[in-house]
Amino acid sequence: MSYSSLPSSIPWYDPTPVENTVEHLSESLQATGEEPQKTEAPTIAERDNLLKRESGITSSSPMRLRMEALIKEHQKKIVAELEKLDGNKFKVDTWDRPNGGGGITCVLQEGDIFEKAGVNTSVVYGTLPRAAIARMRANHKALDPDVDSLEFFAAGLSLVLHPHNPMAPTVHLNYRYFETANSDGTSNAWWYGGGCDLTPCYLFDEDAIHFHKTIKEACDKHDKTYYPRFKKWCDNYFSNKHRGETRGIGGIFFDDLDEAEKDREQLFAFVGDGLETFLPSYMPIIQRRKDMQYGEQEKQWQQLRRGRYVEFNLVHDRGTSFGLNTPGSRVESILMSLPLTARWQYMHEPAKGSKEDRLLSVLKAPVDWI
């Protein structure tokens, strides 16, 4: 099923940073008017905390704990490499949720290389009432339709990097895992989502080819249909339809990967390789472009393209829209993905045959780079 065919009443499918999506999910459940049944049995959050204290996290731990460990490991690795590149430290904001879980938000603003960069992890536990379960069964038949409530777990890593230099591209990544649990703590239903995409202001073919080739190699290790399927999905989703252009030059995007696709271990390995691929896919590009010469014209074009980035996130991204209309949501987390600066100019058109014009032509007709 394509993302665009999903009903808008299911906010947890939105490919936004997980600290937006899962928090909005738990808040939105209140709107169903149902109160989940109380239970005296240990919650999955309590079970998982006990397991972590007693045994740590190993290859035999529940997938919930292994996913949490995976995203935190890659957050540390990515932040360390970005700090080394930029020469400045990220501000680290650690937060907890009363019902279990929490997050680590790492943000760098006005650095030497990055105007704004965010690398966030989130782990959230909660409870789905019967109405929410019924809606989710449209895509996940493993969900038990005869229970009044189900505990859920969601975890993910998301990042967005906006460099100062207009020749250096913005990049976005998000990998996430969602699971519902039975009363004994075992899995009821589960699925993965995620992807990574590149948004340049000035198009360098070698960068586009390198980015897509690196991602394709990671996909091909698991399934040779993944890259073409998920590239098309990415191009279709990250589209400013009111402008008739994509947000950037794509990458991959996927959602709802469950047992109908492959078994859980195989998909966990795929997500792990996706995270592992980020630094080799992006760091050579930012290293090549961060010190290139540019002038006021290039900076203004970057600001106009940043405006398009903002338009997509605020107009078309369903998770962002849902979150901003949800009372009590974490607005700072929701808007973490937006650039620090942007520009809108009335009826701006780049000169025909210019570098700016070439980028627009690619955004209006996505290219197969490899």
N, C-alpha and C positions, 0 to 999 in steps of 0.2 A: 504494500500500500504506500502510495506517495504521501509525503508530509502534507501537501496542499489539500489532500482529500480528507484529512482528519477534522472532525468537528471542532469548532472553536470553543466548545464548552469543556475541553480537556486540556487545561493549562500545563499539565506535567509533560506534554509532548514537545513543548517549545524548546528550540535549540539555543536557549540563552544560558549564560553562566549558571551553574547549578545552584549557587547561593541565591540566585533570583528564583529559579524555577521551583526548587523543592520547598523553599520557604513559602512561596505563593501557594503551592499545593496545600500545605498544611493549613494555611490561613483560609484558602478558598473552601475547604471542606466545611467550614463553619456555615457557609452560605446554603448548604443543603438542608439545614434545619434539623439534621439528625444528630443525636448525641451518641457517640460510640459507647458500647456496653463497657462497664467497668469490669476489671478482672483482678483477682488477687494473685494470679500466677505472675512470675517474673516477666517483665517486658523484654523484648529482644535487646533493647539498650542495656538493661541490667545484666542480661546473660552475657552480652558481648564485653561489657566492662569487667565482669568476673573472669571471663576467659583471658582477657588481656593481662589482668593482674596475675593470674595463676600460671598461665602457659606462654604468654607472649603471642606473637603472630607468626605462624608457620605455614608451610604449604598445605597442611591438613586443617587449618582454621576455616571457619565459614567464609564464603566469598565476600561477605560484608566487610570483614576485617582485612582480608587480603586486598580488596579494592582501596580501602582507606589507607593501608600501608603503601600501596602503589602510587597513589596520587600525591601523598606527602613526600615520598622519596623523590618523585620527579619535580615537585615544586621546589624542594631544596636545591636540586641539581640545576634547574633552569635559573632560579634566582641567583645562585652563586655565579653562573656563567655570565649572566646579564650584568651583575654588579662588577665583575672583572672587566667587562667590555666598557661599561659606562663610567666607571671610576667613582660611583656614588652608591650609597646603601638604600635599599628599599625600606620604607616605613612598614612595620609589621603590626597588624591589628588582629589579635586573637579574640574570638568570641565563642560563647557557649550558649546552648539552648537548654531550657529547663527540662524538656522531655528526653534529652539525650542528644549527643553529638555537638557539633559546633563548626567553627571554620577558622581559617588563617587567611587573612587578606593582606597581600604584600603589594604596595603601591610605591612607585617612584615618579615624582613629578619634577619637571624642569631640571633634568639631569644633563650631563654633557652630550650624550647621544640621543637619549629618549626625552621627548617633551612630556610624555605620560606613558607609563607602563604598569600593568596590573597582572599579577599572577596569584590566583585565588584557589583555595581548596574549601570544600564544604562537605560536611557529614551530617545528615539529618534523619532523625527517627520521628515517627508519628503514627497516626491511626486513620485508616480510611473507613468512612461509614458506608452503609449498604448502597446508597444511591451512587456514590463514587465508584464502588466496585462494579455495579451494573453497567455504568458507562464504559469503564475500562475493558470489560469483557468483549467489547466489539473488536478489539485487537489482540486480546490475550485470553484465550479460552481456558488456560490453566487456572485462572482465578476462580475460586469457589463461589458460586452464585448463592449458596444457601446459608452463608454466615452473615451475621449482622454487622461485623466489623473485621478488619484485618490490619495488623501492624504493617508499616512500611519502613523501608530504609532507602535513602538516596545519597549518593556520593559522587563527587566529580571534581575535576580540575579545569579551570578556565583561565585563559590569558588573552590580553590584547596589548600590543606594543605599537605606539605611535612615535616614530623617530622625528627629530628636528629637521633633518636634511630631506628636502623634497625628492631627492633621487633614491632615497631609501624607503622601501615599502612598509606599510602597516601590515601586521599579521595577527590573526585570530586563531585560537585553538580552544576546543572544549571536548573533553571525554568524560562520560558519566555512566553510572550504573544505578538501576532501580530494582528493588525487590520487595515483595510482600511475603509475610511470614505466617505460618500456622501458629496455633496457640502453644505448641511445644518448642517453638523457635526454629523449626525447619522451614525451608523455602517453600512458598506456595507458587509464586510466579516471579519471573525476573526478565530483564532486558537491558541492553546496552545502547548508547547513542554517542555521537560525537563527530569529530572531523577537524580539519585545519584548512584555512584559506588565506590567500595573499591579496593585498590591495595596494598596488603601486599607484603613484601619481605620474611617474615617467616609466615607460615600458622598456625594459631591457630583455630581449629574447633569451639571452643566456640565463638570466635569473628565473624567468618563467619555466624554462626547460628544466633547469636544475631542481626547482621546487617540486614540479610535478613528477619528474623522474624519481626523485628520492622517495616521495610518497607512494608512487606506483610500485617501486621495489618492495616496500614494506607490505603493501596490499597483496602483491603477487605471491609472497611467501605463504599466504593463507588461502587465497582464492583468486584466480586470475580474472574472475568476473567483478571483483570488488572495485577496482579502480575505475573502469568505465561506468559502472552503475553509480558509484558514489560521486564521481566527478559530475555526471549529469544532474544528480540530485542536488549537488552543491550549486551548480549554475542556475538551476531552477529556483532554489530557495532564496539565495542571496541576490535577489533581483529588485531593483527599484522600478517596479512596474509603471509607476506614474511618469518615469523618465524614459522608459524603454531601454534601460541599460542595467547590466549587472553591477554589483557593488565593487567587485574587483575581478581578478583573473582566475578565481576559483581555487580548487584543491579537491577535497572530498568532504562529504557530509552524509551521515546515516543516522537512523533512529529505529527503535523497535526491533533490534536484532535479538531474537530469543531462540528457543529450542527448535523452532521451525527453520531457522537458518543454519545453525551448527550447535554443538553442545557448549555448555557454559565454559569449560576449560579452554576450548579452542577460541571462543570469542574473547575471553580474558587475555589470552596470549596475543590476539590481534590488537586489542586496545593497548596492551603493554608495548607492542612494537610501534603503534601509532605515537605514543608518548615518547618513546626512545628516538623516534625519527625526527622530532621537532628541531632539536639543536643542529643536527647535520643538514636539515633542509633550509634553515633560515640563517644561521650564523655566517656561512660563507657569503651570503647576499648582503647582509648588513655590514660585514667587514669591507666588501668591495665598494659600498655606496656611501658610507657614513662621512667620509671626508671629501667627497666630490664638490667641486665648485658649483655655486648657484647664485642667482641674483634675485632681485625683487619680483621679476616676472614669474620665475619658478616658484617662489614662496607664495605668491598670490594664487597661482594655479593649485598648489598644495592645499591652500585654505579652502578653495572652491570644492576640491575633491573631498576634503574633510566634511564639508557641508553635506555632500551626498551620503557620506558614511553616517552622519547624524540622521539624515532623512530616513535611511533604511531602518536604523535601530528604533526610531521613534514612530515611524509610520507603519512599517511592515512587520517588524519583529513582534510576534504575538505575545511572547513572554514579557518583553519590556512593557508593552501596552497594558497587559493584565496586571503586572506588578505595580505600575504607577497608579492604577485605579483600585488597588487593594489597601484598605486602611491598615496602618501599622507596619507596612512593609519597609525593608531596608533600602531606602532610596539611594544612599551612597553606593551600595553594592549594585543596584540596578543600573546606575549610570556610570559605573566604573569603566565601561567599554568606550565611552565617548571621548573624543580628543579634547585636549585642553583648550584649543582654539579652532575656529572654523569661520567660514565666510560665505555669504550669499550676495551675488551681484546680479542685478536685473538684466535678463536677456543676454547673458554672456555666451559668446560663441568663439572657439579657438580658430585661429587662422587655418585655412585649408592647406593641407600638406605639412602642417607643423607636427612636432612631437606630441603636443597635446591632442591634436586632431586624430593622430594615429591611435592613441590610447582609447579615445571615445569610439573609434570604429571597432576596436576589439571588444569593448564593453557592450556594444550593441549586437555583436555576433560572436559569441564565445568561441575560442580557438581550441583545437586539439593540439596540445603542445608537444606531445610525444606519440 
